[in-house]
Amino acid sequence: MSELKKYDENNFCEIERYSGVSVVRLYADWCAPCRQSDVFFREFARQLPEDIRTGVVNVILAPTLTWKYDIASIPVTLFFRQGQLVKRAYGPKSISELSRDLMGAKDQQAYH
């Protein structure tokens, strides 16, 4: 079971330096679709093996990360492989959609 960790501008380097796969969801407390779909992301993260890092970032508390990764809307799920962004999934996602996105991200190169 993967641990869902809260990331911000002080510890996000853990994702960027990780040699494996990471899945990070960006959200805001005021965002209704973020709140409504939170349960799906948490269950998805709970089902993942420990070697896949999972976490959440509150965009209000991390404006530099929001700018760095060119976040245009939330919720958005970012998929990293060897510290490189390989996929973005905008909007609320079901567990099956997140799983499908993760499988695709494992095989992709860096996002452009």
C-alpha positions as CSV (number, residue, x, y, z in Angstrom):
1,M,0.0,0.0,0.0
2,S,1.4,3.4,-1.0
3,E,1.4,6.2,1.5
4,L,-0.4,9.4,0.4
5,K,1.9,12.3,1.4
6,K,1.3,16.0,1.4
7,Y,3.8,17.8,-0.8
8,D,4.7,21.5,-1.1
9,E,7.5,23.6,-2.4
10,N,9.8,22.5,0.4
11,N,9.6,18.8,-0.1
12,F,8.5,18.3,-3.8
13,C,12.1,17.6,-4.7
14,E,11.5,14.1,-3.3
15,I,9.3,13.5,-6.3
16,E,11.7,15.2,-8.8
17,R,14.6,13.1,-7.5
18,Y,12.8,9.8,-7.2
19,S,14.1,7.1,-9.6
20,G,10.7,5.3,-9.7
21,V,7.2,6.3,-10.6
22,S,5.2,9.0,-8.7
23,V,1.6,10.1,-8.9
24,V,0.7,13.6,-7.5
25,R,-2.7,15.2,-7.5
26,L,-3.0,19.0,-7.4
27,Y,-6.1,20.5,-5.8
28,A,-7.5,23.4,-3.8
29,D,-9.8,23.2,-0.9
30,W,-12.3,25.6,-2.5
31,C,-12.5,23.4,-5.7
32,A,-15.8,21.4,-5.7
33,P,-14.6,18.8,-8.3
34,C,-11.4,18.4,-6.3
35,R,-13.4,17.6,-3.1
36,Q,-15.9,15.4,-4.9
37,S,-13.2,13.2,-6.5
38,D,-10.8,13.1,-3.6
39,V,-12.1,9.8,-2.4
40,F,-11.3,8.2,-5.7
41,F,-7.7,9.4,-5.7
42,R,-7.2,8.3,-2.1
43,E,-8.5,4.8,-2.8
44,F,-6.4,4.6,-6.0
45,A,-3.3,5.6,-4.0
46,R,-4.1,3.1,-1.3
47,Q,-4.2,0.2,-3.8
48,L,-0.7,1.0,-5.3
49,P,2.4,-0.8,-4.2
50,E,4.8,1.0,-1.9
51,D,7.4,1.6,-4.6
52,I,5.0,4.1,-6.3
53,R,5.1,7.4,-4.5
54,T,1.7,9.2,-4.2
55,G,0.9,12.6,-2.9
56,V,-1.2,15.7,-3.1
57,V,-0.3,19.4,-3.5
58,N,-2.6,22.2,-2.5
59,V,-2.0,24.8,-5.3
60,I,-2.8,27.7,-2.9
61,L,0.2,26.7,-0.8
62,A,2.5,25.9,-3.7
63,P,2.2,28.7,-6.3
64,T,5.8,28.1,-7.6
65,L,5.0,24.4,-8.4
66,T,1.7,25.5,-10.0
67,W,3.7,27.8,-12.3
68,K,6.6,25.4,-12.9
69,Y,4.3,22.6,-14.1
70,D,2.0,25.0,-16.0
71,I,-1.2,24.0,-14.2
72,A,-4.1,25.5,-16.1
73,S,-7.0,23.9,-14.1
74,I,-7.6,21.6,-11.2
75,P,-7.9,18.9,-10.2
76,V,-5.0,17.6,-12.2
77,T,-3.0,14.4,-11.6
78,L,0.7,14.5,-12.6
79,F,2.5,11.2,-13.4
80,F,6.3,11.2,-13.0
81,R,8.8,8.6,-14.1
82,Q,12.4,9.0,-12.9
83,G,11.6,12.5,-11.7
84,Q,10.4,13.6,-15.1
85,L,6.8,14.6,-15.8
86,V,5.4,12.1,-18.3
87,K,1.6,12.6,-18.2
88,R,-1.1,15.0,-17.0
89,A,-4.7,14.0,-16.4
90,Y,-7.0,17.0,-16.0
91,G,-10.3,16.8,-14.2
92,P,-11.9,14.3,-11.8
93,K,-10.9,10.7,-12.6
94,S,-12.3,7.3,-11.5
95,I,-10.0,4.7,-10.1
96,S,-10.0,2.8,-13.4
97,E,-9.1,6.0,-15.4
98,L,-6.2,6.7,-13.0
99,S,-5.0,3.1,-13.3
100,R,-5.1,3.3,-17.1
101,D,-3.2,6.6,-17.0
102,L,-0.6,5.1,-14.7
103,M,0.0,2.2,-17.0
104,G,0.5,4.5,-19.9
105,A,2.8,6.8,-17.9
106,K,5.1,3.9,-16.9
107,D,6.0,3.5,-20.6
108,Q,6.3,7.2,-21.6
109,Q,9.3,9.5,-21.9
110,A,9.4,13.0,-20.5
111,Y,6.3,15.2,-21.1
112,H,6.7,18.0,-23.7
